[in-house]
Amino acid sequence: MKFSIFILVWMLSSALWAQQFHTEFAYENMTIQNSYPKGGLKYIAPNGNTYTYVIFWTRITNETVRKLEVAVNLPNDSFTIPSSPRLNFYFYFPNRKMTLEKESLPDYGLDLKSYLDENWNVPSDETKTILPNTSYLLYHVVLSDKGLNGVVRAGFELQDKKLFYKINDLEINCGSIKFLD
């Protein structure tokens, strides 16, 4: 009996460790996979304010023979999440190269301080073309002016060709995805 329980616990824990993604959305001809967060540490901005950060990454896979254009546009405004109305959140989409080899590194290998120091108060605005049958990996950073008690989950989702960024119970229209001829 003890051996059976051990095997069951081992199998369940192995399945959980193998999960790379918090969410995975399969659409016609493409897939969006969103990671779990890393970070939870402090960042001191050029203006002297201290923020708590978490870093995520997303992989968008083009499963067709056509090019796929992903446009992300988000102002550098603060946002509040309905479940945490006293916290201000800021979002950045660093244009640094994310690879699967960086997944095990602290902060997914992103030099956050360097990136944010150079891009403080700069809106996230990027358009990327994903070639046929390839993937594009992008970082996304969530800053909070106060620490959040609880779990932070964030990622991209597609709704009627519009790209949405979701963080906990907040949904922001942040761009588009379209196939090119």
PAFI-24761 format. One line per field, with one value per atom (N, C-alpha, C, O): x, y, z; residue in one letter. Coordinates in nm, 3 decimals, padded with zeros to 5 digits. Layout:
residues N
c1	c(X, ...)
c2	c(Y, ...)
c3	c(Z, ...)
type	c(a, ...)
//
This chain:
residues 181
c1	c(00.082, 00.000, 00.087, 00.062, 00.190, 00.277, 00.348, 00.366, 00.388, 00.455, 00.360, 00.403, 00.233, 00.134, 00.115, 00.105, 00.110, 00.095, 00.219, 00.208, 00.337, 00.461, 00.462, 00.496, 00.425, 00.422, 00.323, 00.353, 00.206, 00.105, 00.156, 00.142, 00.214, 00.268, 00.381, 00.389, 00.470, 00.580, 00.529, 00.580, 00.427, 00.373, 00.306, 00.323, 00.232, 00.166, 00.269, 00.256, 00.370, 00.471, 00.553, 00.591, 00.580, 00.652, 00.570, 00.625, 00.441, 00.354, 00.352, 00.352, 00.350, 00.350, 00.482, 00.483, 00.595, 00.725, 00.742, 00.813, 00.678, 00.691, 00.611, 00.629, 00.522, 00.441, 00.525, 00.568, 00.548, 00.624, 00.535, 00.580, 00.411, 00.326, 00.210, 00.151, 00.180, 00.062, -00.064, -00.161, -00.062, -00.175, -00.123, -00.013, -00.205, -00.175, -00.306, -00.403, -00.305, -00.424, -00.393, -00.299, -00.472, -00.456, -00.565, -00.684, -00.521, -00.612, -00.592, -00.501, -00.677, -00.659, -00.527, -00.512, -00.434, -00.306, -00.203, -00.100, -00.228, -00.127, -00.156, -00.267, -00.050, -00.060, 00.006, 00.110, -00.054, 00.004, 00.024, -00.071, 00.150, 00.183, 00.241, 00.333, 00.187, 00.229, 00.294, 00.241, 00.409, 00.487, 00.433, 00.342, 00.493, 00.475, 00.569, 00.662, 00.548, 00.635, 00.765, 00.776, 00.863, 00.987, 01.010, 00.964, 01.079, 01.111, 01.054, 01.084, 00.971, 00.918, 01.017, 01.003, 01.116, 01.220, 01.195, 01.098, 01.285, 01.271, 01.352, 01.458, 01.299, 01.368, 01.357, 01.248, 01.469, 01.468, 01.479, 01.579, 01.375, 01.366, 01.457, 01.502, 01.483, 01.565, 01.509, 01.585, 01.377, 01.318, 01.329, 01.282, 01.393, 01.414, 01.304, 01.321, 01.193, 01.085, 01.120, 01.190, 01.071, 01.095, 00.970, 00.858, 00.991, 00.884, 00.916, 01.032, 00.812, 00.826, 00.799, 00.710, 00.876, 00.857, 00.841, 00.887, 00.775, 00.774, 00.793, 00.749, 00.857, 00.887, 00.819, 00.822, 00.759, 00.696, 00.754, 00.826, 00.723, 00.753, 00.640, 00.570, 00.624, 00.520, 00.583, 00.673, 00.533, 00.576, 00.454, 00.351, 00.467, 00.362, 00.417, 00.522, 00.345, 00.390, 00.300, 00.178, 00.360, 00.291, 00.294, 00.402, 00.178, 00.171, 00.127, 00.072, 00.151, 00.108, 00.227, 00.342, 00.198, 00.301, 00.300, 00.373, 00.217, 00.212, 00.281, 00.295, 00.325, 00.384, 00.273, 00.159, 00.310, 00.217, 00.273, 00.388, 00.193, 00.238, 00.175, 00.053, 00.260, 00.216, 00.251, 00.368, 00.151, 00.173, 00.130, 00.016, 00.223, 00.195, 00.211, 00.316, 00.105, 00.106, 00.042, -00.075, 00.119, 00.066, 00.129, 00.252, 00.047, 00.104, 00.174, 00.156, 00.252, 00.321, 00.237, 00.291, 00.109, 00.018, 00.015, 00.052, -00.029, -00.049, -00.189, -00.282, -00.200, -00.326, -00.354, -00.261, -00.480, -00.516, -00.593, -00.668, -00.572, -00.642, -00.762, -00.749, -00.880, -01.000, -00.983, -01.036, -00.913, -00.897, -00.792, -00.782, -00.715, -00.612, -00.616, -00.520, -00.726, -00.744, -00.646, -00.637, -00.574, -00.481, -00.339, -00.248, -00.322, -00.191, -00.190, -00.287, -00.080, -00.062, 00.035, 00.139, -00.002, 00.080, 00.125, 00.052, 00.248, 00.305, 00.356, 00.406, 00.342, 00.378, 00.482, 00.472, 00.580, 00.685, 00.700, 00.687, 00.727, 00.751, 00.890, 00.903, 00.995, 01.132, 01.158, 01.118, 01.226, 01.261, 01.394, 01.475, 01.414, 01.533, 01.498, 01.383, 01.596, 01.572, 01.558, 01.650, 01.442, 01.417, 01.435, 01.392, 01.499, 01.514, 01.475, 01.477, 01.441, 01.406, 01.524, 01.503, 01.647, 01.764, 01.772, 01.838, 01.707, 01.709, 01.601, 01.595, 01.517, 01.403, 01.445, 01.373, 01.556, 01.598, 01.679, 01.709, 01.714, 01.795, 01.711, 01.590, 01.775, 01.701, 01.646, 01.715, 01.525, 01.458, 01.457, 01.454, 01.458, 01.460, 01.574, 01.564, 01.683, 01.799, 01.789, 01.878, 01.684, 01.666, 01.741, 01.725, 01.824, 01.890, 01.788, 01.790, 01.701, 01.588, 01.633, 01.581, 01.728, 01.771, 01.822, 01.784, 01.907, 01.961, 01.848, 01.844, 01.756, 01.647, 01.559, 01.532, 01.515, 01.425, 01.495, 01.433, 01.622, 01.694, 01.698, 01.688, 01.713, 01.719, 01.580, 01.567, 01.477, 01.343, 01.237, 01.118, 01.279, 01.184, 01.086, 01.127, 00.960, 00.851, 00.839, 00.779, 00.895, 00.882, 00.770, 00.774, 00.670, 00.562, 00.613, 00.711, 00.544, 00.578, 00.507, 00.384, 00.586, 00.531, 00.624, 00.734, 00.579, 00.664, 00.579, 00.470, 00.629, 00.567, 00.670, 00.784, 00.629, 00.720, 00.654, 00.536, 00.727, 00.678, 00.734, 00.855, 00.643, 00.681, 00.675, 00.570, 00.786, 00.793, 00.711, 00.680, 00.677, 00.599, 00.667, 00.788, 00.585, 00.629, 00.744, 00.833, 00.742, 00.840, 00.768, 00.647, 00.847, 00.792, 00.866, 00.981, 00.799, 00.856, 00.834, 00.722, 00.940, 00.932, 00.954, 01.048, 00.868, 00.882, 00.867, 00.790, 00.944, 00.936, 00.820, 00.782, 00.765, 00.679, 00.704, 00.717, 00.710, 00.746, 00.629, 00.570, 00.598, 00.493, 00.561, 00.626, 00.544, 00.595, 00.477, 00.370, 00.495, 00.391, 00.454, 00.567, 00.380, 00.433, 00.433, 00.499, 00.361, 00.360, 00.360, 00.316, 00.407, 00.405, 00.263, 00.176, 00.240, 00.108, 00.108, 00.195, 00.009, -00.008, -00.087, -00.205, -00.025, -00.094, -00.023, 00.093, -00.094, -00.041, -00.061, -00.166, 00.041, 00.029, 00.042, 00.140, -00.056, -00.053, -00.082, -00.172, -00.007, -00.025, 00.009, 00.082, -00.047, -00.016, -00.104, -00.194, -00.076, -00.149, -00.257, -00.247, -00.361, -00.473, -00.530, -00.526, -00.583, -00.639, -00.791, -00.849, -00.855, -01.001, -01.036, -01.012, -01.092, -01.132, -01.018, -01.036, -00.901, -00.782, -00.723, -00.628, -00.778, -00.722, -00.643, -00.685, -00.528, -00.442, -00.473, -00.478, -00.495, -00.525, -00.416, -00.366, -00.382, -00.290, -00.375, -00.446, -00.366, -00.443, -00.349, -00.250, -00.381, -00.309, -00.413, -00.492, -00.413, -00.516, -00.654, -00.695, -00.727, -00.863, -00.873, -00.981, -00.763, -00.761, -00.731, -00.643, -00.803, -00.783, -00.764, -00.848, -00.652, -00.618, -00.601, -00.524, -00.672, -00.652, -00.517, -00.498, -00.422, -00.286, -00.228, -00.108, -00.309, -00.252, -00.333, -00.453, -00.262, -00.333, -00.239, -00.117, -00.300, -00.228, -00.299, -00.421, -00.221, -00.285, -00.188, -00.066, -00.245, -00.165, -00.144, -00.236, -00.022, 00.013, 00.005, 00.031, -00.031, -00.039, 00.097, 00.109)
c2	c(-00.120, 00.000, 00.127, 00.221, 00.127, 00.244, 00.266, 00.380, 00.157, 00.169, 00.229, 00.310, 00.192, 00.246, 00.395, 00.472, 00.436, 00.580, 00.655, 00.763, 00.599, 00.661, 00.680, 00.787, 00.576, 00.583, 00.690, 00.766, 00.696, 00.796, 00.937, 01.024, 00.961, 01.094, 01.128, 01.242, 01.033, 01.058, 01.094, 01.187, 01.022, 01.049, 01.187, 01.260, 01.223, 01.354, 01.467, 01.567, 01.452, 01.557, 01.568, 01.678, 01.457, 01.462, 01.535, 01.611, 01.512, 01.581, 01.730, 01.810, 01.769, 01.913, 01.977, 02.089, 01.911, 01.967, 01.983, 02.072, 01.899, 01.903, 02.016, 02.045, 02.079, 02.187, 02.313, 02.370, 02.355, 02.477, 02.599, 02.709, 02.581, 02.695, 02.706, 02.606, 02.829, 02.853, 02.837, 02.775, 02.894, 02.879, 02.846, 02.885, 02.774, 02.741, 02.748, 02.681, 02.832, 02.851, 02.804, 02.853, 02.710, 02.660, 02.723, 02.702, 02.801, 02.865, 02.799, 02.719, 02.834, 02.782, 02.838, 02.959, 02.750, 02.783, 02.850, 02.895, 02.857, 02.914, 02.875, 02.836, 02.888, 02.856, 02.968, 03.021, 03.002, 03.100, 03.028, 02.974, 03.029, 02.968, 03.074, 03.147, 03.083, 03.183, 03.114, 03.017, 03.166, 03.104, 03.140, 03.222, 03.075, 03.115, 03.232, 03.255, 03.306, 03.421, 03.382, 03.278, 03.469, 03.467, 03.608, 03.704, 03.621, 03.754, 03.772, 03.695, 03.875, 03.908, 03.990, 04.003, 04.044, 04.122, 04.271, 04.311, 04.352, 04.498, 04.554, 04.503, 04.659, 04.737, 04.883, 04.931, 04.954, 05.098, 05.173, 05.162, 05.250, 05.322, 05.444, 05.489, 05.498, 05.619, 05.737, 05.826, 05.738, 05.846, 05.822, 05.903, 05.710, 05.679, 05.595, 05.547, 05.575, 05.494, 05.346, 05.302, 05.272, 05.128, 05.053, 05.086, 04.952, 04.870, 04.723, 04.685, 04.644, 04.499, 04.450, 04.502, 04.352, 04.306, 04.156, 04.082, 04.113, 03.973, 03.973, 04.065, 03.868, 03.855, 03.728, 03.624, 03.740, 03.628, 03.621, 03.711, 03.514, 03.508, 03.433, 03.351, 03.463, 03.402, 03.351, 03.413, 03.236, 03.183, 03.180, 03.122, 03.245, 03.244, 03.163, 03.195, 03.057, 02.966, 02.978, 02.962, 03.006, 03.014, 02.875, 02.825, 02.813, 02.676, 02.670, 02.569, 02.777, 02.783, 02.805, 02.811, 02.818, 02.850, 02.998, 03.043, 03.075, 03.221, 03.291, 03.233, 03.414, 03.494, 03.542, 03.563, 03.560, 03.605, 03.732, 03.734, 03.839, 03.966, 03.986, 03.980, 04.009, 04.035, 04.180, 04.219, 04.258, 04.398, 04.415, 04.385, 04.463, 04.489, 04.639, 04.696, 04.701, 04.845, 04.868, 04.837, 04.922, 04.948, 05.075, 05.087, 05.172, 05.295, 05.268, 05.162, 05.362, 05.346, 05.403, 05.463, 05.386, 05.431, 05.328, 05.212, 05.371, 05.273, 05.214, 05.280, 05.090, 05.017, 04.964, 04.935, 04.951, 04.885, 04.758, 04.753, 04.658, 04.531, 04.536, 04.572, 04.499, 04.507, 04.440, 04.490, 04.328, 04.260, 04.327, 04.293, 04.422, 04.493, 04.642, 04.695, 04.712, 04.850, 04.952, 05.062, 04.919, 05.017, 05.002, 05.074, 04.910, 04.890, 04.942, 04.927, 05.004, 05.049, 04.954, 04.919, 04.913, 04.822, 04.889, 04.967, 04.858, 04.908, 04.786, 04.691, 04.789, 04.675, 04.714, 04.819, 04.628, 04.647, 04.517, 04.407, 04.531, 04.416, 04.434, 04.484, 04.394, 04.416, 04.352, 04.239, 04.425, 04.376, 04.300, 04.310, 04.227, 04.143, 04.001, 03.961, 03.927, 03.792, 03.691, 03.671, 03.630, 03.521, 03.390, 03.377, 03.293, 03.159, 03.057, 03.087, 02.937, 02.832, 02.794, 02.746, 02.816, 02.787, 02.877, 02.841, 02.992, 03.086, 03.057, 03.123, 02.958, 02.931, 02.900, 02.938, 02.833, 02.795, 02.905, 02.892, 03.011, 03.118, 03.210, 03.220, 03.276, 03.376, 03.484, 03.526, 03.526, 03.627, 03.588, 03.675, 03.460, 03.407, 03.465, 03.474, 03.504, 03.555, 03.700, 03.749, 03.769, 03.909, 04.000, 03.988, 04.089, 04.190, 04.303, 04.403, 04.285, 04.376, 04.517, 04.613, 04.531, 04.665, 04.744, 04.860, 04.683, 04.751, 04.791, 04.905, 04.697, 04.728, 04.842, 04.938, 04.832, 04.934, 05.069, 05.172, 05.069, 05.196, 05.268, 05.391, 05.193, 05.252, 05.289, 05.380, 05.220, 05.236, 05.283, 05.260, 05.348, 05.394, 05.493, 05.586, 05.473, 05.557, 05.555, 05.645, 05.454, 05.440, 05.339, 05.228, 05.374, 05.279, 05.156, 05.163, 05.046, 04.923, 04.925, 04.926, 04.924, 04.932, 04.853, 04.898, 04.735, 04.650, 04.571, 04.524, 04.556, 04.470, 04.368, 04.402, 04.242, 04.133, 04.043, 04.011, 04.001, 03.905, 03.768, 03.749, 03.672, 03.534, 03.455, 03.447, 03.398, 03.323, 03.194, 03.149, 03.135, 03.010, 02.900, 02.882, 02.829, 02.714, 02.745, 02.663, 02.865, 02.903, 02.966, 02.989, 02.993, 03.055, 03.183, 03.203, 03.270, 03.394, 03.395, 03.374, 03.420, 03.426, 03.570, 03.635, 03.620, 03.756, 03.762, 03.688, 03.853, 03.879, 03.974, 04.053, 03.967, 04.073, 04.089, 03.991, 04.214, 04.251, 04.326, 04.414, 04.289, 04.356, 04.421, 04.354, 04.553, 04.628, 04.671, 04.704, 04.670, 04.716, 04.815, 04.795, 04.922, 05.020, 04.969, 05.027, 04.862, 04.795, 04.646, 04.603, 04.569, 04.425, 04.372, 04.423, 04.270, 04.207, 04.085, 03.998, 04.077, 03.957, 03.857, 03.880, 03.750, 03.650, 03.619, 03.656, 03.550, 03.498, 03.599, 03.662, 03.614, 03.697, 03.605, 03.531, 03.610, 03.535, 03.632, 03.715, 03.621, 03.713, 03.642, 03.544, 03.696, 03.640, 03.696, 03.777, 03.652, 03.698, 03.598, 03.478, 03.654, 03.573, 03.644, 03.767, 03.568, 03.623, 03.617, 03.515, 03.729, 03.735, 03.812, 03.933, 03.744, 03.807, 03.887, 04.003, 03.824, 03.883, 03.999, 04.063, 04.026, 04.129, 04.058, 03.956, 04.116, 04.060, 04.126, 04.249, 04.045, 04.095, 04.050, 03.938, 04.140, 04.107, 04.094, 04.187, 03.977, 03.952, 03.936, 03.862, 04.007, 03.989, 03.974, 04.066, 03.860, 03.824, 03.855, 03.791, 03.950, 03.977, 04.104, 04.162, 04.149, 04.265, 04.219, 04.135, 04.273, 04.239, 04.368, 04.458, 04.378, 04.500, 04.466, 04.377, 04.537, 04.522, 04.586, 04.706, 04.507, 04.559, 04.539, 04.561, 04.500, 04.484, 04.392, 04.374, 04.332, 04.246, 04.136, 04.146, 04.034, 03.928, 03.905, 03.888, 03.905, 03.879, 03.806, 03.824, 03.724, 03.654, 03.744, 03.814, 03.741, 03.821, 03.734, 03.614, 03.794, 03.717, 03.697, 03.634)
c3	c(00.000, 00.000, 00.000, -00.076, 00.088, 00.095, -00.039, -00.082, -00.103, -00.232, -00.337, -00.419, -00.335, -00.429, -00.408, -00.504, -00.283, -00.253, -00.299, -00.357, -00.274, -00.319, -00.471, -00.520, -00.544, -00.691, -00.737, -00.828, -00.675, -00.712, -00.686, -00.773, -00.570, -00.538, -00.634, -00.681, -00.664, -00.756, -00.895, -00.957, -00.943, -01.076, -01.081, -01.179, -00.978, -00.976, -00.968, -01.039, -00.884, -00.873, -01.001, -01.040, -01.067, -01.195, -01.301, -01.381, -01.301, -01.397, -01.370, -01.465, -01.244, -01.212, -01.248, -01.300, -01.221, -01.255, -01.405, -01.450, -01.482, -01.627, -01.690, -01.808, -01.614, -01.670, -01.683, -01.583, -01.805, -01.829, -01.830, -01.799, -01.864, -01.893, -01.796, -01.755, -01.761, -01.679, -01.763, -01.720, -01.883, -01.974, -02.114, -02.152, -02.188, -02.327, -02.405, -02.372, -02.510, -02.592, -02.734, -02.797, -02.782, -02.919, -03.004, -02.982, -03.102, -03.197, -03.333, -03.352, -03.426, -03.560, -03.615, -03.631, -03.643, -03.706, -03.615, -03.664, -03.484, -03.394, -03.249, -03.213, -03.167, -03.025, -02.946, -02.986, -02.831, -02.739, -02.605, -02.549, -02.556, -02.428, -02.336, -02.375, -02.213, -02.115, -01.995, -01.941, -01.954, -01.846, -01.708, -01.691, -01.610, -01.470, -01.442, -01.520, -01.334, -01.305, -01.238, -01.174, -01.253, -01.174, -01.125, -01.187, -01.017, -00.965, -00.826, -00.735, -00.811, -00.680, -00.599, -00.477, -00.667, -00.601, -00.623, -00.686, -00.570, -00.577, -00.693, -00.729, -00.750, -00.853, -00.812, -00.781, -00.812, -00.781, -00.912, -00.983, -00.943, -01.070, -01.071, -00.965, -01.190, -01.200, -01.118, -01.078, -01.094, -01.015, -00.865, -00.786, -00.824, -00.683, -00.620, -00.508, -00.689, -00.634, -00.641, -00.731, -00.543, -00.538, -00.584, -00.544, -00.668, -00.722, -00.698, -00.685, -00.690, -00.688, -00.831, -00.898, -00.877, -01.015, -01.023, -00.936, -01.128, -01.171, -01.323, -01.392, -01.372, -01.514, -01.566, -01.502, -01.682, -01.751, -01.892, -01.935, -01.961, -02.104, -02.172, -02.112, -02.300, -02.382, -02.510, -02.566, -02.556, -02.685, -02.776, -02.743, -02.892, -02.994, -03.111, -03.167, -03.146, -03.251, -03.373, -03.363, -03.486, -03.615, -03.677, -03.711, -03.693, -03.744, -03.890, -03.935, -03.965, -04.105, -04.197, -04.152, -04.327, -04.426, -04.460, -04.548, -04.390, -04.408, -04.292, -04.184, -04.314, -04.207, -04.114, -04.155, -03.988, -03.884, -03.823, -03.780, -03.818, -03.762, -03.625, -03.609, -03.526, -03.389, -03.356, -03.364, -03.319, -03.280, -03.134, -03.098, -03.052, -02.910, -02.888, -02.915, -02.838, -02.811, -02.674, -02.654, -02.582, -02.450, -02.397, -02.395, -02.353, -02.299, -02.166, -02.107, -02.121, -01.993, -01.880, -01.787, -01.887, -01.782, -01.671, -01.691, -01.554, -01.448, -01.461, -01.507, -01.421, -01.425, -01.285, -01.209, -01.251, -01.126, -01.159, -01.256, -01.077, -01.093, -00.999, -00.883, -01.049, -00.964, -00.827, -00.728, -00.820, -00.692, -00.601, -00.483, -00.655, -00.577, -00.611, -00.667, -00.579, -00.627, -00.570, -00.623, -00.464, -00.406, -00.462, -00.420, -00.555, -00.614, -00.757, -00.831, -00.795, -00.932, -01.002, -00.947, -01.123, -01.201, -01.329, -01.390, -01.369, -01.494, -01.571, -01.511, -01.703, -01.785, -01.889, -01.953, -01.905, -02.005, -02.084, -02.029, -02.213, -02.300, -02.360, -02.472, -02.286, -02.333, -02.469, -02.495, -02.553, -02.687, -02.683, -02.775, -02.577, -02.562, -02.607, -02.599, -02.654, -02.707, -02.592, -02.513, -02.587, -02.492, -02.566, -02.681, -02.502, -02.559, -02.452, -02.333, -02.495, -02.399, -02.310, -02.199, -02.356, -02.275, -02.152, -02.054, -02.155, -02.043, -01.938, -01.835, -01.966, -01.879, -01.735, -01.642, -01.714, -01.579, -01.508, -01.389, -01.578, -01.519, -01.431, -01.450, -01.334, -01.256, -01.350, -01.443, -01.327, -01.410, -01.558, -01.645, -01.585, -01.722, -01.805, -01.927, -01.737, -01.808, -01.850, -01.920, -01.811, -01.849, -01.752, -01.631, -01.806, -01.723, -01.704, -01.775, -01.607, -01.588, -01.554, -01.611, -01.464, -01.424, -01.544, -01.563, -01.623, -01.741, -01.836, -01.883, -01.864, -01.956, -01.903, -01.975, -01.778, -01.724, -01.708, -01.732, -01.667, -01.657, -01.791, -01.796, -01.901, -02.035, -02.088, -02.170, -02.042, -02.102, -02.003, -02.025, -01.895, -01.795, -01.859, -01.928, -01.835, -01.888, -02.039, -02.097, -02.105, -02.249, -02.275, -02.221, -02.355, -02.383, -02.459, -02.532, -02.439, -02.511, -02.645, -02.652, -02.749, -02.885, -02.976, -03.009, -03.015, -03.098, -03.195, -03.161, -03.316, -03.416, -03.459, -03.492, -03.458, -03.492, -03.594, -03.580, -03.695, -03.793, -03.758, -03.745, -03.743, -03.713, -03.843, -03.907, -03.880, -04.005, -03.996, -03.886, -04.110, -04.110, -04.028, -04.033, -03.953, -03.873, -03.778, -03.758, -03.719, -03.619, -03.500, -03.502, -03.396, -03.274, -03.243, -03.284, -03.171, -03.120, -02.970, -02.923, -02.894, -02.749, -02.706, -02.751, -02.619, -02.571, -02.420, -02.360, -02.361, -02.218, -02.191, -02.277, -02.071, -02.021, -01.872, -01.798, -01.830, -01.693, -01.631, -01.693, -01.508, -01.432, -01.312, -01.232, -01.301, -01.185, -01.100, -01.153, -00.970, -00.878, -00.781, -00.735, -00.750, -00.657, -00.513, -00.427, -00.487, -00.356, -00.385, -00.492, -00.292, -00.311, -00.311, -00.240, -00.388, -00.397, -00.308, -00.320, -00.220, -00.139, -00.221, -00.250, -00.258, -00.336, -00.466, -00.487, -00.551, -00.676, -00.788, -00.798, -00.873, -00.993, -01.113, -01.126, -01.200, -01.324, -01.437, -01.426, -01.545, -01.656, -01.787, -01.789, -01.895, -02.025, -02.134, -02.109, -02.255, -02.372, -02.410, -02.386, -02.472, -02.519, -02.641, -02.650, -02.734, -02.856, -02.851, -02.815, -02.888, -02.896, -03.023, -03.032, -03.122, -03.249, -03.312, -03.349, -03.324, -03.386, -03.306, -03.352, -03.189, -03.101, -02.992, -02.938, -02.961, -02.859, -02.726, -02.716, -02.624, -02.491, -02.395, -02.404, -02.303, -02.195, -02.070, -02.032, -02.007, -01.885, -01.768, -01.775, -01.660, -01.535, -01.426, -01.401, -01.361, -01.263, -01.319, -01.416, -01.264, -01.312, -01.396, -01.407, -01.454, -01.544, -01.685, -01.706, -01.782, -01.923, -02.001, -01.995, -02.076, -02.149, -02.297, -02.331, -02.384, -02.527, -02.559, -02.539, -02.609, -02.625, -02.764, -02.783, -02.861, -02.994, -03.081, -03.064, -03.178, -03.275, -03.326, -03.314, -03.381, -03.450, -03.582, -03.587, -03.691, -03.821, -03.912, -03.904, -04.000, -04.099, -04.220, -04.265, -04.272, -04.388, -04.513, -04.507, -04.624, -04.749, -04.810, -04.915)
type	c(m, m, m, m, k, k, k, k, f, f, f, f, s, s, s, s, i, i, i, i, f, f, f, f, i, i, i, i, l, l, l, l, v, v, v, v, w, w, w, w, m, m, m, m, l, l, l, l, s, s, s, s, s, s, s, s, a, a, a, a, l, l, l, l, w, w, w, w, a, a, a, a, q, q, q, q, q, q, q, q, f, f, f, f, h, h, h, h, t, t, t, t, e, e, e, e, f, f, f, f, a, a, a, a, y, y, y, y, e, e, e, e, n, n, n, n, m, m, m, m, t, t, t, t, i, i, i, i, q, q, q, q, n, n, n, n, s, s, s, s, y, y, y, y, p, p, p, p, k, k, k, k, g, g, g, g, g, g, g, g, l, l, l, l, k, k, k, k, y, y, y, y, i, i, i, i, a, a, a, a, p, p, p, p, n, n, n, n, g, g, g, g, n, n, n, n, t, t, t, t, y, y, y, y, t, t, t, t, y, y, y, y, v, v, v, v, i, i, i, i, f, f, f, f, w, w, w, w, t, t, t, t, r, r, r, r, i, i, i, i, t, t, t, t, n, n, n, n, e, e, e, e, t, t, t, t, v, v, v, v, r, r, r, r, k, k, k, k, l, l, l, l, e, e, e, e, v, v, v, v, a, a, a, a, v, v, v, v, n, n, n, n, l, l, l, l, p, p, p, p, n, n, n, n, d, d, d, d, s, s, s, s, f, f, f, f, t, t, t, t, i, i, i, i, p, p, p, p, s, s, s, s, s, s, s, s, p, p, p, p, r, r, r, r, l, l, l, l, n, n, n, n, f, f, f, f, y, y, y, y, f, f, f, f, y, y, y, y, f, f, f, f, p, p, p, p, n, n, n, n, r, r, r, r, k, k, k, k, m, m, m, m, t, t, t, t, l, l, l, l, e, e, e, e, k, k, k, k, e, e, e, e, s, s, s, s, l, l, l, l, p, p, p, p, d, d, d, d, y, y, y, y, g, g, g, g, l, l, l, l, d, d, d, d, l, l, l, l, k, k, k, k, s, s, s, s, y, y, y, y, l, l, l, l, d, d, d, d, e, e, e, e, n, n, n, n, w, w, w, w, n, n, n, n, v, v, v, v, p, p, p, p, s, s, s, s, d, d, d, d, e, e, e, e, t, t, t, t, k, k, k, k, t, t, t, t, i, i, i, i, l, l, l, l, p, p, p, p, n, n, n, n, t, t, t, t, s, s, s, s, y, y, y, y, l, l, l, l, l, l, l, l, y, y, y, y, h, h, h, h, v, v, v, v, v, v, v, v, l, l, l, l, s, s, s, s, d, d, d, d, k, k, k, k, g, g, g, g, l, l, l, l, n, n, n, n, g, g, g, g, v, v, v, v, v, v, v, v, r, r, r, r, a, a, a, a, g, g, g, g, f, f, f, f, e, e, e, e, l, l, l, l, q, q, q, q, d, d, d, d, k, k, k, k, k, k, k, k, l, l, l, l, f, f, f, f, y, y, y, y, k, k, k, k, i, i, i, i, n, n, n, n, d, d, d, d, l, l, l, l, e, e, e, e, i, i, i, i, n, n, n, n, c, c, c, c, g, g, g, g, s, s, s, s, i, i, i, i, k, k, k, k, f, f, f, f, l, l, l, l, d, d, d, d)
//
